[in-house]
Every structure is written in C-alpha cells, then in structure tokens.
Amino acid sequence: MKGNLFVVSGPSGAGKGTICKAYVEKHPEVYLSISATTRKPRAEDADGVTYFFIDEDQFRAGIAKDAFLEHAVYCDNYYGTPKEPVMKQLEAGRDVILEIESDGAMQVRSHFPEGVFIFVCPPSIEELNRRLEGRGSETPEEIQARLEKAKSEFPRAKKYNYMLMNDDVDAAVQRLEAIIAAEKCYMPRNIEFINKEFLK
Amino acid sequence: MKGNLFVVSGPSGAGKGTICKAYVEKHPEVYLSISATTRKPRAEDADGVTYFFIDEDQFRAGIAKDAFLEHAVYCDNYYGTPKEPVMKQLEAGRDVILEIESDGAMQVRSHFPEGVFIFVCPPSIEELNRRLEGRGSETPEEIQARLEKAKSEFPRAKKYNYMLMNDDVDAAVQRLEAIIAAEKCYMPRNIEFINKEFLK
C-alpha cells in the first residue's frame, strides 16, 4: 500500500463531512471515498457525489461479496465503504480519506492498523446539542436518537490517533492539513528510504 | 508538563540548525533551547545566542550538579542542554525545541518518552558529503571525522518519531510546522479534555 489511509470519524454533528469536503476542495490530489447507503437522499444529496444511494437488497449482495471495507447499520440505515476504489487509489500512491461512522472506523482499524484514525470533536457538549438540533432535517425522535448515539461515541475517542477539534471549520481544515502532512514524515513510512539511501 | 518538547536532531550537515532557526523566526511563541558548549566560537557565533560558550571546568561543574538535560562529547567538545530554562518554559505551557546531536537526543528520549523526536535527513548521501565539504570552517581531518560520525547516525533514525527531509529549507520548515501542529492534535495529549467535557 503506497498511499496513506486517513479515517475521519466522530459523533454526528461534530462536522466531519464539512471538514472533509473543504479539505478535498483545497487538495484534489487526495481521494475522498464515497460511501454507499440505503438511507433516503436529503435535499443536499446527489447520487454518486455525496453517497451512492442503493437499496437494501443491493447492499446485502455487496456484503455477501465482501465488497465493503466496512459497513454498519446506523439509525436503521446501512452505510458502507466500497472496497475496490479505495484499494486502487492507495495502490496508485494516492492518499485516501474515509469519512465514516465510528462503528465502521473501528472495523477499518482492525484491518488497517497502519491507517490514521482521526476523531472530529465539537468544542463542547452544549455546542454538539445545538448543532444536532439546528440541522432541521429530522424529526425530534431522530434528533434524540442521534444525540444519544453521539454521546455514546466519546468513550471510543482514545482508540483514535488524533483529536481534530472543530471549533471553527477553517481552523479544523488547517489541523487536518497538518495531520496529513505530518503523517508523510512519520518515521515508519520513511525508514525504507533511509535504509536504502544511507544504510545500503 | 504542559508544553510539548520537540527534539530535532540528525547528522551534522543535514541542516537542523538552519531549519530550527527559520522555524522560531516564524514562530517566536516556541522556545528554542540554547545549548552550552566548550567548543571554540565560529565567526557566525554569538555567546548566549547560538550557544553559551563555557570552559571545561564550568561544564564539568554543571554535570556534577545535574544541571543538564543531556550532554555529550562530540568531536572533542562538550555540548549540553541546560535543564532549568527548558523545564520552566514547558511548565508555563510553551512548546520547546531542542536542536541537539543524536547522543543527546537518545538521552532525552529515555527521560521524556512523551517528547517528539525528529530526525533531519539530507536527500542523499552525495548531498550530505557536499554540504559537509562546503562548510569551509574546518580542516580536512575535521570534515572526515564529521562525515564518519554523520554516517554512523543513520542506524538510529528508526528511534525517532519523524523523518524531516531537508531537500529545501522552506519545505523543511513547512514540514516542521505540520509536525508541531499535528502533535497538538495527538490523541494522548487531548484525551483529558474529552474525558472532562464529554465523559464526566
């Protein structure tokens, strides 16, 4: 695997989608994986851009064929990362970002311990509540479910390599830029070069 | 310890001094430690700025008082990092950079495993030779000693957290900026915040 795999996750409402979208707009050399889902498209969605919208039968067929890098049920809908495009990009030396829920992140972690796992974090619990309530696209029951689910994700934070504070989108994108640039310097990714050039 | 400790090392001629100097010029909020040494000042040196120039008796007295964070003999001269100013800055929450030889870096690593260890690396062995020969301030014997010493440091590279490639000073400074910014996001440095804010 020649590209680096970055897994950006965190509670709903932390802003992981906004950050990743802004990042790849500035850095089109990085491939942002597109997930498949069985959830209904929202107003801002476009098939093949925000998600691949497929039905449950298609999703189950994908699972059976081992076509997903990770998949999870979240708020009664399936979400999954198609394996093939990600592996192709990594093999070609391109960095890849997966923006996924934390159940999926933990699955990817068990298969790709060399991946970089980034937990997007809101500045406070009050701000998280505000963001989830302010979204306006869901029923009160859905919001409540998301809030409970969101809070349940913090105990997992320690399993991630980095905390990406999202107090401000521009600052958060700059932090992601720093993390991705620093990881290129991470010694285990460079030791082969040193061995070859200086220790032959 | 509230600030982060960054230890920048690597073979003589890799350019660690130039990079650190350029970094703190852009980031005066970071404290660059000033080493003490018994070596003779060069034309570009200024006492208390590039080094504290002291004699061997003074240096030995400092060792006896445990006043150095690390010290080493290098090309027949003593070099050491005065402990007190570094600890003061770290306690005050300021990040600190030590630009030191690799013997000293390994000593610091044994006492501060939470430090960030950065190995500055020239792009090639030929370029390293060129830089050491081009310096012009030393005798051929001194150059040869530095070359041998430089080459002997590469097997230690794997003990560092990061490789900082110095093919170009500006690019290298940007990499150092990324490493320092990313380390602020490193999860173990943030888990206390998450526990306090979201898991109380």
Chai-1 contact restraints between the chains, C-beta under 6 A:
chainA,res_idxA,chainB,res_idxB,connection_type,confidence,min_distance_angstrom,max_distance_angstrom,comment,restraint_id
A,S124,B,E197,contact,1.0,0.0,6.0,A-B,restraint_1
A,I125,B,F198,contact,1.0,0.0,6.0,A-B,restraint_2
A,F154,B,I194,contact,1.0,0.0,6.0,A-B,restraint_3
A,F154,B,F198,contact,1.0,0.0,6.0,A-B,restraint_4
A,F154,B,L199,contact,1.0,0.0,6.0,A-B,restraint_5
A,A157,B,I194,contact,1.0,0.0,6.0,A-B,restraint_6
A,K158,B,I191,contact,1.0,0.0,6.0,A-B,restraint_7
A,Y160,B,M187,contact,1.0,0.0,6.0,A-B,restraint_8
A,N161,B,M187,contact,1.0,0.0,6.0,A-B,restraint_9
A,Y162,B,C185,contact,1.0,0.0,6.0,A-B,restraint_10
A,Y162,B,M187,contact,1.0,0.0,6.0,A-B,restraint_11
A,M163,B,C185,contact,1.0,0.0,6.0,A-B,restraint_12
A,M163,B,M187,contact,1.0,0.0,6.0,A-B,restraint_13
A,M163,B,N190,contact,1.0,0.0,6.0,A-B,restraint_14
A,L164,B,C185,contact,1.0,0.0,6.0,A-B,restraint_15
A,R175,B,C185,contact,1.0,0.0,6.0,A-B,restraint_16
A,A178,B,A178,contact,1.0,0.0,6.0,A-B,restraint_17
A,A178,B,A181,contact,1.0,0.0,6.0,A-B,restraint_18
A,A178,B,A182,contact,1.0,0.0,6.0,A-B,restraint_19
A,I179,B,A182,contact,1.0,0.0,6.0,A-B,restraint_20
A,I179,B,C185,contact,1.0,0.0,6.0,A-B,restraint_21
A,A181,B,A178,contact,1.0,0.0,6.0,A-B,restraint_22
A,A182,B,A178,contact,1.0,0.0,6.0,A-B,restraint_23
A,A182,B,I179,contact,1.0,0.0,6.0,A-B,restraint_24
A,A182,B,A182,contact,1.0,0.0,6.0,A-B,restraint_25
A,C185,B,Y162,contact,1.0,0.0,6.0,A-B,restraint_26
A,C185,B,M163,contact,1.0,0.0,6.0,A-B,restraint_27
A,C185,B,L164,contact,1.0,0.0,6.0,A-B,restraint_28
A,C185,B,R175,contact,1.0,0.0,6.0,A-B,restraint_29
A,C185,B,I179,contact,1.0,0.0,6.0,A-B,restraint_30
A,M187,B,Y160,contact,1.0,0.0,6.0,A-B,restraint_31
A,M187,B,N161,contact,1.0,0.0,6.0,A-B,restraint_32
A,M187,B,Y162,contact,1.0,0.0,6.0,A-B,restraint_33
A,M187,B,M163,contact,1.0,0.0,6.0,A-B,restraint_34
A,N190,B,M163,contact,1.0,0.0,6.0,A-B,restraint_35
A,I191,B,K158,contact,1.0,0.0,6.0,A-B,restraint_36
A,I194,B,F154,contact,1.0,0.0,6.0,A-B,restraint_37
A,I194,B,A157,contact,1.0,0.0,6.0,A-B,restraint_38
A,E197,B,S124,contact,1.0,0.0,6.0,A-B,restraint_39
A,F198,B,I125,contact,1.0,0.0,6.0,A-B,restraint_40
A,F198,B,F154,contact,1.0,0.0,6.0,A-B,restraint_41
A,L199,B,F154,contact,1.0,0.0,6.0,A-B,restraint_42
